[in-house]
Amino acid sequence: MLLDLFFIGLVITLYPLPIMAFVLVLSAPRGVWKGFAFLLAWFACLVAVIAVVILLTGGEPPPPRSPPSDAAHAAKLAIGIGLVLYGEHRRRRRRKVPTSPAPSRSDTSGGGSLTSRMDQVTVWSAAGLALLLQPWGMVGAGAATVVEADLSRSGSYLALLAFCILATSSLLAMELYMVCAPDRAGLALTNLRAWLSGHKDPAVVVTCLVLGVWLAGRSLYELTR
């Protein structure tokens, strides 16, 4: 369980789509407060999902090879296959798209309009954005892994807390950087946004394929051993 939670949390925190949105939120007026609302909603989602799973299991892992245990592994297998298919779909679609020419003035104005729309985001809508951009398939894989948690051991609480913190760590680091050094953070986030704009699709493909293969392989092993 620990290794799976660590890997899933690491992929969630590196997933580029929420990071791109969070950079825009931080760049907006009162971005620190909006980013804080985004962070709270993001973290609350992870905690809520884990709490629901614990309520259903009672904090006791199902016996190996039991129907609940097999159902959890089957869910992870389905999520893994889905991530692989999605990553392959994004990869094929990217190969069919011709190489983009140098950004034109209209492209620049489009980016500016997006930024201006993000400037109008409120604290509440920033929190709602966190709910929409949560990679729910990956979070679902984490929930299926939490089924194995044994809350009679104190280490399980630490593992679940570490998963939530790890899955939030990239956003938390940007928020703290913005609070402690706003000028340098603004420049760094601008450069990060520019890099992600050109590498978003490859990053999505890699994260989905890697996590998908991992989940599918681990689940098949557990179901067939």
Residue frames as a rotation matrix with the C-alpha (Angstrom) as fourth column:
MET 1
0.562 0.827 0.000 0.00
0.827 -0.562 0.000 0.00
0.000 0.000 -1.000 0.00
LEU 2
0.418 -0.436 -0.797 2.73
0.260 -0.783 0.565 2.47
-0.871 -0.443 -0.214 0.94
LEU 3
-0.658 -0.734 0.167 4.57
0.338 -0.091 0.937 2.17
-0.673 0.673 0.308 -2.35
ASP 4
-0.299 0.636 0.711 1.36
0.933 0.037 0.359 2.51
0.202 0.771 -0.604 -4.37
LEU 5
0.700 0.592 -0.400 0.22
0.681 -0.722 0.123 5.57
-0.216 -0.358 -0.908 -2.41
PHE 6
0.028 -0.783 -0.621 3.62
0.191 -0.606 0.772 7.20
-0.981 -0.140 0.132 -2.79
PHE 7
-0.786 -0.380 0.488 3.67
0.508 0.054 0.860 6.64
-0.353 0.923 0.150 -6.56
ILE 8
0.039 0.886 0.462 0.08
0.960 -0.161 0.227 7.78
0.276 0.435 -0.857 -7.08
GLY 9
0.683 0.202 -0.702 0.63
0.520 -0.809 0.273 10.90
-0.513 -0.551 -0.658 -4.94
LEU 10
-0.331 -0.892 -0.309 3.82
0.252 -0.399 0.882 11.72
-0.909 0.214 0.357 -6.84
VAL 11
-0.693 0.119 0.711 2.07
0.720 0.056 0.692 11.50
0.043 0.991 -0.125 -10.22
ILE 12
0.423 0.906 -0.017 -0.86
0.901 -0.418 0.111 13.60
0.093 -0.062 -0.994 -9.00
THR 13
0.505 -0.239 -0.830 1.42
0.333 -0.833 0.442 16.38
-0.797 -0.499 -0.341 -7.80
LEU 14
-0.597 -0.787 -0.155 3.33
0.095 -0.261 0.961 16.39
-0.797 0.559 0.230 -11.11
TYR 15
-0.076 0.632 0.772 0.23
0.953 0.275 -0.130 16.30
-0.294 0.725 -0.623 -13.32
PRO 16
-0.824 -0.546 0.147 0.55
0.565 -0.781 0.265 19.43
-0.029 0.301 0.953 -15.48
LEU 17
-0.239 0.777 0.582 -3.06
0.525 -0.401 0.751 20.56
0.817 0.485 -0.312 -15.95
PRO 18
0.730 0.496 -0.470 -3.76
0.659 -0.331 0.675 21.60
0.180 -0.803 -0.569 -12.32
ILE 19
-0.100 -0.845 -0.525 -0.31
0.815 -0.372 0.445 23.16
-0.571 -0.383 0.726 -12.12
MET 20
-0.721 -0.132 0.680 -1.01
0.603 -0.603 0.523 25.35
0.341 0.787 0.514 -15.17
ALA 21
0.265 0.912 0.312 -4.33
0.479 -0.406 0.778 26.48
0.837 -0.057 -0.545 -13.70
PHE 22
0.620 -0.060 -0.782 -2.76
0.768 -0.160 0.620 27.17
-0.162 -0.985 -0.053 -10.31
VAL 23
-0.541 -0.841 -0.015 -0.07
0.797 -0.518 0.312 29.33
-0.270 0.156 0.950 -11.91
LEU 24
-0.487 0.441 0.754 -2.80
0.397 -0.657 0.641 31.43
0.778 0.611 0.145 -13.53
VAL 25
0.612 0.735 -0.294 -4.69
0.569 -0.151 0.808 31.68
0.549 -0.662 -0.510 -10.24
LEU 26
0.240 -0.611 -0.755 -1.56
0.863 -0.222 0.454 32.87
-0.445 -0.760 0.474 -8.41
SER 27
-0.727 -0.580 0.368 -0.87
0.687 -0.606 0.402 35.41
-0.010 0.545 0.838 -11.16
ALA 28
0.057 0.845 0.532 -4.31
0.621 -0.447 0.644 37.00
0.782 0.293 -0.550 -10.77
PRO 29
-0.304 -0.076 0.950 -5.00
-0.508 -0.830 -0.230 39.93
0.806 -0.553 0.214 -8.44
ARG 30
0.163 0.246 0.955 -5.11
-0.977 0.176 0.121 38.70
-0.138 -0.953 0.269 -4.82
GLY 31
0.235 -0.097 -0.967 -3.57
-0.586 0.780 -0.221 35.55
0.775 0.619 0.127 -6.19
VAL 32
-0.815 -0.579 0.031 -2.20
-0.357 0.458 -0.814 34.42
0.457 -0.675 -0.580 -2.83
TRP 33
-0.509 0.702 0.497 -5.67
-0.637 0.080 -0.766 34.28
-0.578 -0.707 0.407 -1.30
LYS 34
0.478 0.679 -0.558 -7.16
-0.878 0.340 -0.338 32.66
-0.040 0.651 0.758 -4.38
GLY 35
-0.152 -0.627 -0.764 -4.33
-0.513 0.711 -0.481 30.15
0.845 0.320 -0.430 -4.40
PHE 36
-0.883 -0.134 0.449 -4.99
-0.468 0.309 -0.828 29.41
-0.028 -0.942 -0.335 -0.74
ALA 37
0.061 0.979 0.194 -8.65
-0.807 0.163 -0.568 28.70
-0.588 -0.121 0.800 -1.52
PHE 38
0.420 -0.013 -0.907 -7.57
-0.752 0.554 -0.356 26.44
0.507 0.832 0.223 -4.40
LEU 39
-0.604 -0.762 -0.232 -5.20
-0.452 0.568 -0.688 24.59
0.656 -0.311 -0.688 -2.06
LEU 40
-0.662 0.400 0.633 -7.80
-0.618 0.186 -0.764 24.12
-0.424 -0.897 0.124 0.65
ALA 41
0.426 0.883 -0.197 -10.37
-0.835 0.301 -0.460 22.75
-0.347 0.361 0.866 -1.78
TRP 42
0.189 -0.463 -0.866 -7.79
-0.659 0.594 -0.461 20.45
0.728 0.657 -0.193 -3.40
PHE 43
-0.823 -0.563 0.071 -6.63
-0.399 0.487 -0.777 19.07
0.403 -0.668 -0.626 -0.04
ALA 44
-0.382 0.766 0.517 -10.20
-0.747 0.073 -0.661 18.76
-0.544 -0.638 0.545 1.25
CYS 45
0.478 0.531 -0.699 -11.12
-0.854 0.467 -0.230 16.62
0.204 0.707 0.677 -1.76
LEU 46
-0.262 -0.672 -0.693 -8.31
-0.386 0.731 -0.562 14.19
0.884 0.120 -0.451 -1.03
VAL 47
-0.917 -0.068 0.393 -9.23
-0.399 0.194 -0.896 14.00
-0.015 -0.979 -0.205 2.66
ALA 48
-0.041 0.992 0.119 -12.93
-0.903 0.014 -0.429 13.53
-0.427 -0.125 0.896 1.85
VAL 49
0.349 0.124 -0.929 -12.24
-0.709 0.683 -0.175 10.66
0.612 0.720 0.327 -0.55
ILE 50
-0.638 -0.658 -0.400 -10.05
-0.189 0.637 -0.747 8.91
0.747 -0.401 -0.531 2.01
ALA 51
-0.757 0.403 0.514 -12.65
-0.593 -0.092 -0.800 9.47
-0.275 -0.911 0.309 4.76
VAL 52
0.282 0.908 -0.311 -15.39
-0.958 0.252 -0.135 7.91
-0.044 0.336 0.941 2.63
VAL 53
0.093 -0.332 -0.939 -13.26
-0.406 0.848 -0.340 4.84
0.909 0.412 -0.055 1.96
ILE 54
-0.881 -0.473 0.032 -12.40
-0.197 0.304 -0.932 4.46
0.431 -0.827 -0.360 5.65
LEU 55
-0.377 0.831 0.409 -16.07
-0.850 -0.135 -0.509 4.75
-0.368 -0.540 0.757 6.59
LEU 56
0.465 0.582 -0.667 -16.92
-0.826 0.557 -0.090 1.99
0.319 0.593 0.739 4.14
THR 57
0.052 -0.539 -0.840 -14.15
-0.096 0.835 -0.542 -0.34
0.994 0.109 -0.008 5.29
GLY 58
0.950 0.307 -0.057 -14.28
0.042 0.055 0.998 0.53
0.309 -0.950 0.040 8.98
GLY 59
0.447 -0.859 0.250 -10.52
-0.893 -0.446 0.067 1.03
0.054 -0.253 -0.966 8.92
GLU 60
0.093 -0.392 0.915 -9.91
-0.328 0.856 0.400 -2.70
-0.940 -0.337 -0.049 8.50
PRO 61
-0.481 -0.310 -0.820 -8.41
-0.867 0.024 0.498 -4.08
-0.135 0.950 -0.281 5.28
PRO 62
0.661 0.747 -0.071 -10.42
-0.747 0.645 -0.159 -6.88
-0.073 0.158 0.985 3.66
PRO 63
0.301 -0.556 0.775 -8.90
-0.114 0.786 0.608 -10.36
-0.947 -0.271 0.174 3.75
PRO 64
-0.591 -0.574 -0.567 -6.73
-0.653 -0.072 0.754 -11.24
-0.474 0.816 -0.332 0.73
ARG 65
-0.976 0.175 -0.132 -8.62
0.011 0.640 0.768 -12.85
0.219 0.748 -0.627 -2.16
SER 66
-0.417 0.889 -0.190 -11.95
0.569 0.093 -0.817 -11.79
-0.709 -0.449 -0.544 -0.66
PRO 67
0.202 0.573 0.794 -14.57
0.976 -0.182 -0.117 -10.14
0.077 0.799 -0.596 -2.92
PRO 68
0.941 0.135 -0.311 -13.92
0.180 -0.976 0.120 -6.62
-0.288 -0.169 -0.943 -1.51
SER 69
0.101 -0.982 -0.158 -10.16
-0.072 -0.166 0.984 -7.05
-0.992 -0.088 -0.087 -1.97
ASP 70
-0.435 -0.232 0.870 -10.56
0.763 0.418 0.494 -8.34
-0.478 0.878 -0.005 -5.52
ALA 71
0.589 0.724 0.360 -13.00
0.808 -0.522 -0.273 -5.51
-0.010 0.452 -0.892 -6.30
ALA 72
0.723 -0.394 -0.568 -10.43
-0.097 -0.871 0.481 -2.92
-0.684 -0.293 -0.668 -5.19
HIS 73
-0.367 -0.907 0.206 -7.73
0.080 0.190 0.979 -4.50
-0.927 0.376 0.003 -7.34
ALA 74
-0.163 0.391 0.906 -10.14
0.958 0.282 0.051 -4.74
-0.236 0.876 -0.421 -10.28
ALA 75
0.861 0.472 -0.189 -10.98
0.437 -0.877 -0.198 -1.04
-0.259 0.087 -0.962 -9.89
LYS 76
0.285 -0.844 -0.454 -7.28
-0.304 -0.529 0.792 -0.16
-0.909 -0.088 -0.408 -9.95
LEU 77
-0.498 -0.432 0.752 -6.83
0.511 0.554 0.657 -2.36
-0.700 0.712 -0.055 -13.01
ALA 78
0.331 0.718 0.612 -9.68
0.939 -0.186 -0.290 -0.59
-0.094 0.671 -0.736 -14.80
ILE 79
0.875 -0.063 -0.479 -8.29
0.012 -0.988 0.152 2.82
-0.483 -0.138 -0.865 -13.88
GLY 80
-0.106 -0.994 0.008 -4.82
-0.090 0.018 0.996 1.78
-0.990 0.105 -0.091 -15.03
ILE 81
-0.374 0.036 0.927 -6.11
0.840 0.436 0.322 0.57
-0.392 0.899 -0.193 -18.38
GLY 82
0.695 0.702 0.156 -8.15
0.710 -0.636 -0.301 3.76
-0.112 0.320 -0.941 -18.73
LEU 83
0.599 -0.552 -0.580 -5.08
-0.199 -0.804 0.560 5.92
-0.775 -0.220 -0.592 -18.07
VAL 84
-0.458 -0.777 0.433 -3.04
0.245 0.358 0.901 3.96
-0.855 0.518 0.026 -20.62
LEU 85
-0.046 0.526 0.849 -5.78
0.989 0.141 -0.034 4.36
-0.137 0.838 -0.527 -23.25
TYR 86
0.886 0.389 -0.253 -6.13
0.378 -0.921 -0.093 8.07
-0.269 -0.014 -0.963 -22.49
GLY 87
0.225 -0.892 -0.391 -2.38
-0.206 -0.436 0.876 8.62
-0.952 -0.116 -0.282 -22.64
GLU 88
-0.552 -0.405 0.729 -2.15
0.553 0.477 0.683 6.75
-0.624 0.780 -0.039 -25.94
HIS 89
0.403 0.773 0.490 -5.07
0.911 -0.289 -0.294 8.76
-0.085 0.565 -0.821 -27.31
ARG 90
0.831 -0.147 -0.537 -3.34
-0.027 -0.974 0.225 12.01
-0.556 -0.172 -0.813 -26.39
ARG 91
-0.198 -0.979 0.054 -0.09
-0.039 0.063 0.997 10.78
-0.979 0.195 -0.051 -27.93
ARG 92
-0.372 0.111 0.921 -1.73
0.857 0.422 0.295 9.81
-0.356 0.900 -0.252 -31.23
ARG 93
0.714 0.692 0.109 -3.70
0.690 -0.668 -0.278 13.04
-0.120 0.274 -0.954 -31.40
ARG 94
0.538 -0.592 -0.599 -0.53
-0.155 -0.769 0.621 15.03
-0.828 -0.242 -0.505 -30.79
ARG 95
-0.470 -0.764 0.443 1.26
0.292 0.339 0.894 13.24
-0.833 0.549 0.064 -33.62
LYS 96
-0.037 0.551 0.833 -1.55
0.993 0.116 -0.033 14.11
-0.115 0.826 -0.552 -36.03
VAL 97
0.857 0.338 -0.390 -1.41
0.343 -0.938 -0.058 17.82
-0.385 -0.084 -0.919 -35.17
PRO 98
0.461 -0.728 0.506 1.09
0.624 -0.140 -0.769 19.66
0.631 0.671 0.390 -37.40
THR 99
-0.334 -0.698 -0.634 3.88
0.939 -0.305 -0.158 21.62
-0.083 -0.648 0.757 -35.78
SER 100
0.690 0.665 -0.286 2.59
0.663 -0.739 -0.117 25.03
-0.289 -0.109 -0.951 -34.77
PRO 101
0.182 -0.613 0.769 4.17
0.591 -0.557 -0.584 28.10
0.786 0.560 0.261 -36.37
ALA 102
-0.828 -0.529 -0.187 5.64
0.488 -0.514 -0.705 30.89
0.277 -0.675 0.684 -34.30
PRO 103
-0.153 0.826 -0.543 3.01
0.865 -0.153 -0.477 32.60
-0.477 -0.543 -0.691 -32.12
SER 104
-0.387 0.139 0.912 1.19
0.647 -0.663 0.376 35.31
0.657 0.736 0.167 -33.99
ARG 105
-0.885 0.083 0.459 -0.30
-0.299 -0.856 -0.422 38.49
0.358 -0.510 0.782 -32.61
SER 106
0.110 0.993 -0.037 -3.69
-0.681 0.103 0.725 36.79
0.724 -0.054 0.688 -32.44
ASP 107
0.184 -0.121 -0.975 -2.21
0.459 0.888 -0.023 33.94
0.869 -0.443 0.219 -30.40
THR 108
-0.815 -0.564 -0.129 -0.79
0.404 -0.395 -0.825 36.47
0.415 -0.725 0.550 -27.97
SER 109
-0.589 0.668 0.455 -4.13
-0.696 -0.705 0.134 38.20
0.410 -0.237 0.881 -27.65
GLY 110
0.327 0.704 -0.630 -5.79
-0.220 0.705 0.674 34.85
0.919 -0.082 0.386 -26.98
GLY 111
-0.232 -0.496 -0.837 -3.39
0.741 0.466 -0.483 34.21
0.629 -0.732 0.260 -24.12
GLY 112
-0.955 -0.125 0.267 -4.10
-0.036 -0.849 -0.526 37.70
0.293 -0.513 0.807 -22.84
SER 113
-0.127 0.982 0.143 -7.84
-0.696 -0.191 0.692 37.09
0.707 -0.012 0.708 -22.91
LEU 114
0.299 0.173 -0.938 -7.35
0.375 0.883 0.282 33.92
0.877 -0.437 0.199 -20.89
THR 115
-0.667 -0.620 -0.414 -5.31
0.643 -0.196 -0.741 35.84
0.378 -0.760 0.529 -18.35
SER 116
-0.790 0.423 0.445 -7.95
-0.470 -0.883 0.005 38.57
0.395 -0.205 0.896 -18.17
ARG 117
0.258 0.903 -0.343 -10.62
-0.358 0.419 0.834 35.95
0.897 -0.092 0.432 -17.55
MET 118
0.048 -0.317 -0.947 -8.53
0.739 0.649 -0.180 34.45
0.672 -0.692 0.266 -14.76
ASP 119
-0.887 -0.365 0.282 -8.20
0.125 -0.780 -0.614 37.94
0.444 -0.509 0.737 -13.27
GLN 120
-0.271 0.885 0.379 -11.98
-0.751 -0.440 0.492 37.84
0.602 -0.151 0.784 -12.70
VAL 121
-0.034 0.208 -0.977 -11.83
0.309 0.932 0.188 34.57
0.951 -0.295 -0.096 -10.76
THR 122
0.409 0.241 0.880 -13.04
-0.723 -0.503 0.473 34.96
0.557 -0.830 -0.032 -7.18
VAL 123
-0.545 -0.594 0.592 -11.83
-0.837 0.427 -0.342 33.08
-0.049 -0.682 -0.730 -4.13
TRP 124
0.085 0.682 0.726 -14.88
-0.495 0.662 -0.563 30.79
-0.865 -0.312 0.394 -4.32
SER 125
0.896 0.245 -0.370 -14.49
-0.436 0.334 -0.836 30.09
-0.081 0.910 0.406 -8.01
ALA 126
-0.076 -0.975 -0.207 -10.81
-0.881 0.163 -0.444 29.31
0.467 0.149 -0.872 -7.43
ALA 127
-0.496 -0.021 0.868 -11.93
-0.641 0.684 -0.349 26.67
-0.586 -0.730 -0.352 -4.93
GLY 128
0.574 0.781 0.244 -14.41
-0.346 0.502 -0.793 25.33
-0.742 0.371 0.558 -7.47
LEU 129
0.558 -0.464 -0.688 -11.67
-0.771 0.017 -0.637 25.20
0.307 0.886 -0.348 -10.08
ALA 130
-0.522 -0.767 0.374 -9.68
-0.852 0.490 -0.184 22.91
-0.042 -0.414 -0.909 -7.79
LEU 131
-0.052 0.593 0.804 -12.62
-0.340 0.746 -0.572 20.50
-0.939 -0.303 0.163 -7.68
LEU 132
0.848 0.436 -0.301 -12.96
-0.393 0.138 -0.909 20.49
-0.355 0.889 0.289 -11.47
LEU 133
0.432 -0.770 -0.469 -9.24
-0.745 -0.012 -0.667 20.00
0.508 0.638 -0.579 -12.14
GLN 134
0.044 -0.372 0.927 -8.68
-0.777 0.571 0.266 17.26
-0.628 -0.732 -0.264 -9.58
PRO 135
-0.468 -0.219 -0.856 -7.41
-0.776 0.566 0.279 14.24
0.423 0.795 -0.435 -11.58
TRP 136
0.217 0.710 0.670 -10.26
-0.961 0.277 0.017 12.08
-0.174 -0.647 0.742 -10.36
GLY 137
0.763 0.004 -0.646 -9.07
-0.268 0.912 -0.312 8.91
0.588 0.411 0.697 -12.07
MET 138
-0.267 -0.944 -0.193 -5.77
-0.006 0.202 -0.979 9.10
0.964 -0.261 -0.059 -10.20
VAL 139
-0.513 0.172 0.841 -7.54
-0.838 -0.314 -0.447 10.02
0.187 -0.934 0.305 -6.98
GLY 140
0.617 0.786 -0.036 -9.81
-0.775 0.615 0.149 7.01
0.139 -0.065 0.988 -7.53
ALA 141
0.350 -0.600 -0.719 -6.74
0.039 0.776 -0.629 4.81
0.936 0.192 0.295 -7.80
GLY 142
-0.690 -0.590 0.419 -5.59
-0.342 -0.245 -0.907 6.23
0.638 -0.769 -0.032 -4.48
ALA 143
-0.030 0.779 0.626 -9.00
-1.000 -0.029 -0.013 5.49
0.008 -0.626 0.780 -2.96
ALA 144
0.772 0.295 -0.562 -8.85
-0.379 0.925 -0.035 1.89
0.510 0.240 0.826 -4.17
THR 145
-0.161 -0.910 -0.382 -5.43
0.106 0.369 -0.923 1.62
0.981 -0.189 0.037 -2.53
VAL 146
-0.566 -0.013 0.824 -6.68
-0.723 -0.474 -0.503 3.09
0.397 -0.880 0.259 0.76
VAL 147
0.573 0.786 -0.233 -9.02
-0.608 0.598 0.522 0.09
0.550 -0.157 0.821 1.03
GLU 148
0.335 -0.537 -0.774 -5.95
0.384 0.828 -0.408 -1.78
0.860 -0.161 0.484 2.26
ALA 149
-0.337 -0.508 0.793 -5.34
-0.446 -0.655 -0.610 0.67
0.829 -0.559 -0.006 5.12
ASP 150
0.131 0.286 -0.949 -5.29
0.705 0.646 0.292 -0.81
0.697 -0.708 -0.117 8.61
LEU 151
0.180 0.009 0.984 -6.11
-0.272 -0.960 0.059 1.99
0.945 -0.278 -0.171 11.03
SER 152
0.974 0.055 -0.218 -5.26
0.182 0.376 0.909 -0.13
0.132 -0.925 0.356 14.03
ARG 153
0.113 -0.991 -0.075 -1.67
0.983 0.100 0.153 0.81
-0.144 -0.091 0.985 13.20
SER 154
0.460 0.037 -0.887 -0.54
0.247 -0.965 0.087 4.39
-0.853 -0.259 -0.453 13.76
GLY 155
-0.617 -0.786 -0.042 1.68
0.140 -0.162 0.977 4.16
-0.774 0.597 0.210 10.69
SER 156
-0.331 0.575 0.749 -1.41
0.943 0.236 0.235 3.95
-0.042 0.784 -0.620 8.47
TYR 157
0.707 0.566 -0.424 -2.55
0.577 -0.808 -0.115 7.41
-0.407 -0.164 -0.898 9.61
LEU 158
0.069 -0.777 -0.625 0.86
-0.130 -0.629 0.767 8.81
-0.989 0.029 -0.145 8.78
ALA 159
-0.714 -0.328 0.618 0.81
0.493 0.392 0.777 7.11
-0.497 0.860 -0.118 5.37
LEU 160
0.152 0.867 0.474 -2.59
0.988 -0.131 -0.078 8.58
-0.006 0.480 -0.877 4.51
LEU 161
0.733 0.046 -0.679 -1.54
0.221 -0.960 0.173 12.05
-0.643 -0.277 -0.714 5.67
ALA 162
-0.318 -0.932 -0.176 1.71
-0.016 -0.180 0.984 11.77
-0.948 0.315 0.042 3.70
PHE 163
-0.443 0.232 0.866 -0.27
0.865 0.363 0.346 10.82
-0.235 0.902 -0.361 0.58
CYS 164
0.650 0.758 0.054 -2.46
0.752 -0.632 -0.187 13.91
-0.107 0.162 -0.981 0.86
ILE 165
0.540 -0.519 -0.662 0.54
-0.079 -0.815 0.574 16.18
-0.838 -0.258 -0.481 1.45
LEU 166
-0.523 -0.777 0.351 2.55
0.259 0.248 0.933 14.64
-0.812 0.579 0.072 -1.38
ALA 167
-0.177 0.543 0.821 -0.35
0.981 0.166 0.102 14.98
-0.080 0.823 -0.562 -3.82
THR 168
0.866 0.499 -0.026 -0.56
0.499 -0.866 0.002 18.69
-0.022 -0.015 -1.000 -2.88
SER 169
0.279 -0.837 -0.470 3.17
0.666 -0.184 0.723 19.39
-0.692 -0.515 0.506 -2.56
SER 170
-0.511 -0.509 0.693 3.80
0.857 -0.366 0.363 21.07
0.069 0.779 0.623 -5.92
LEU 171
0.247 0.693 0.677 0.89
0.485 -0.693 0.533 23.49
0.839 0.197 -0.508 -5.41
LEU 172
0.876 0.059 -0.478 1.89
0.475 -0.267 0.838 24.10
-0.078 -0.962 -0.262 -1.80
ALA 173
-0.094 -0.989 -0.114 5.47
0.865 -0.138 0.482 24.87
-0.493 -0.053 0.868 -2.84
MET 174
-0.442 -0.024 0.896 4.29
0.694 -0.642 0.326 27.46
0.567 0.767 0.300 -5.37
GLU 175
0.638 0.743 0.202 1.96
0.395 -0.541 0.743 29.06
0.661 -0.394 -0.639 -2.82
LEU 176
0.687 -0.438 -0.580 4.72
0.588 -0.134 0.798 29.33
-0.427 -0.889 0.166 -0.20
TYR 177
-0.387 -0.850 0.357 7.15
0.902 -0.268 0.340 30.70
-0.193 0.454 0.870 -2.78
MET 178
-0.095 0.454 0.886 4.62
0.564 -0.709 0.423 33.35
0.821 0.540 -0.189 -3.75
VAL 179
0.883 0.437 -0.168 4.13
0.362 -0.408 0.838 34.33
0.298 -0.802 -0.518 -0.10
CYS 180
0.521 -0.746 -0.415 7.84
0.598 -0.027 0.801 34.44
-0.609 -0.665 0.432 0.81
ALA 181
-0.566 -0.754 -0.334 9.29
0.188 -0.513 0.838 35.97
-0.803 0.411 0.432 -2.38
PRO 182
0.407 0.909 0.095 6.50
0.283 -0.026 -0.959 37.38
-0.868 0.417 -0.268 -4.56
ASP 183
0.458 -0.260 -0.850 8.74
-0.743 -0.637 -0.206 39.12
-0.488 0.725 -0.485 -7.09
ARG 184
-0.637 -0.759 -0.134 11.00
-0.729 0.536 0.426 36.15
-0.252 0.369 -0.895 -7.77
ALA 185
-0.526 0.515 0.676 8.04
0.231 0.852 -0.470 33.79
-0.818 -0.091 -0.568 -7.61
GLY 186
0.506 0.759 -0.409 6.14
-0.182 -0.370 -0.911 35.82
-0.843 0.536 -0.049 -10.20
LEU 187
0.090 -0.568 -0.818 9.04
-0.983 -0.180 0.018 35.58
-0.158 0.803 -0.575 -12.65
ALA 188
-0.842 -0.445 0.306 9.55
-0.428 0.895 0.125 31.88
-0.329 -0.026 -0.944 -11.95
LEU 189
-0.205 0.855 0.477 5.85
0.236 0.516 -0.823 31.11
-0.950 -0.056 -0.308 -12.40
THR 190
0.536 0.332 -0.776 5.78
-0.599 -0.497 -0.627 33.03
-0.594 0.802 -0.068 -15.66
ASN 191
-0.370 -0.757 -0.538 8.66
-0.929 0.311 0.201 30.93
0.015 0.574 -0.818 -16.95
LEU 192
-0.803 0.130 0.582 6.97
-0.075 0.946 -0.315 27.75
-0.592 -0.296 -0.750 -15.68
ARG 193
0.262 0.965 -0.020 3.75
-0.053 -0.007 -0.999 28.67
-0.964 0.263 0.050 -17.46
ALA 194
0.342 -0.204 -0.917 5.66
-0.911 -0.313 -0.270 29.27
-0.232 0.928 -0.292 -20.71
TRP 195
-0.743 -0.667 -0.055 7.42
-0.665 0.727 0.170 25.91
-0.074 0.163 -0.984 -20.40
LEU 196
-0.559 0.598 0.574 4.21
0.114 0.742 -0.661 24.05
-0.821 -0.304 -0.483 -19.65
SER 197
0.367 0.717 -0.592 2.49
-0.520 -0.370 -0.770 25.67
-0.771 0.591 0.237 -22.62
GLY 198
0.126 -0.403 -0.907 4.97
-0.975 0.117 -0.188 23.97
0.181 0.908 -0.378 -24.91
HIS 199
-0.759 -0.524 -0.387 5.34
-0.435 0.850 -0.297 20.68
0.485 -0.057 -0.873 -23.01
LYS 200
-0.262 0.734 0.627 1.89
-0.907 0.034 -0.419 20.12
-0.329 -0.679 0.657 -21.52
ASP 201
0.635 0.621 -0.459 0.81
-0.756 0.622 -0.206 17.34
0.158 0.478 0.864 -23.89
PRO 202
-0.012 -0.680 -0.733 4.00
-0.240 0.713 -0.658 15.25
0.971 0.168 -0.172 -23.58
ALA 203
-0.824 -0.302 0.480 3.83
-0.506 0.011 -0.862 15.59
0.256 -0.953 -0.162 -19.80
VAL 204
0.083 0.933 0.350 0.20
-0.947 0.184 -0.264 14.44
-0.311 -0.310 0.899 -19.71
VAL 205
0.585 0.106 -0.804 1.04
-0.556 0.774 -0.303 11.47
0.590 0.624 0.512 -21.94
VAL 206
-0.396 -0.848 -0.353 4.01
-0.243 0.467 -0.850 10.41
0.886 -0.251 -0.390 -19.82
THR 207
-0.734 0.119 0.669 2.24
-0.677 -0.052 -0.734 10.72
-0.052 -0.992 0.118 -16.47
CYS 208
0.330 0.940 0.081 -0.85
-0.915 0.340 -0.217 8.83
-0.232 -0.003 0.973 -17.67
LEU 209
0.506 -0.177 -0.844 1.10
-0.439 0.790 -0.429 6.05
0.742 0.587 0.322 -19.35
VAL 210
-0.579 -0.813 -0.066 3.54
-0.327 0.305 -0.894 5.55
0.747 -0.496 -0.443 -16.48
LEU 211
-0.620 0.401 0.675 0.87
-0.728 0.029 -0.685 5.48
-0.294 -0.916 0.274 -13.77
GLY 212
0.431 0.852 -0.296 -1.48
-0.901 0.392 -0.184 3.43
-0.041 0.346 0.937 -15.94
VAL 213
0.191 -0.457 -0.869 1.11
-0.343 0.799 -0.495 0.73
0.920 0.392 -0.004 -16.61
TRP 214
-0.809 -0.519 0.276 2.07
-0.401 0.143 -0.905 0.69
0.430 -0.843 -0.323 -12.92
LEU 215
-0.304 0.780 0.548 -1.52
-0.865 0.016 -0.502 0.29
-0.400 -0.626 0.669 -11.73
ALA 216
0.587 0.547 -0.597 -2.40
-0.770 0.604 -0.204 -2.34
0.249 0.579 0.776 -14.33
GLY 217
-0.102 -0.724 -0.682 0.73
-0.308 0.675 -0.671 -4.37
0.946 0.141 -0.292 -13.61
ARG 218
-0.867 -0.231 0.441 0.34
-0.470 0.085 -0.879 -4.25
0.165 -0.969 -0.182 -9.83
SER 219
-0.042 0.948 0.315 -3.35
-0.923 0.084 -0.375 -5.11
-0.382 -0.307 0.872 -10.00
LEU 220
0.516 0.181 -0.837 -2.84
-0.635 0.737 -0.232 -8.04
0.575 0.651 0.495 -12.37
TYR 221
-0.535 -0.781 -0.322 -0.16
-0.276 0.522 -0.808 -9.39
0.798 -0.344 -0.494 -10.06
GLU 222
-0.776 0.263 0.573 -2.46
-0.596 -0.008 -0.803 -9.17
-0.207 -0.965 0.163 -7.02
LEU 223
0.230 0.970 -0.078 -5.39
-0.932 0.196 -0.305 -10.73
-0.281 0.142 0.949 -8.87
THR 224
0.633 0.012 -0.774 -3.45
-0.526 0.741 -0.418 -13.67
0.568 0.672 0.475 -10.31
ARG 225
-0.442 -0.892 0.096 -0.98
-0.699 0.275 -0.660 -14.61
0.562 -0.359 -0.745 -7.59
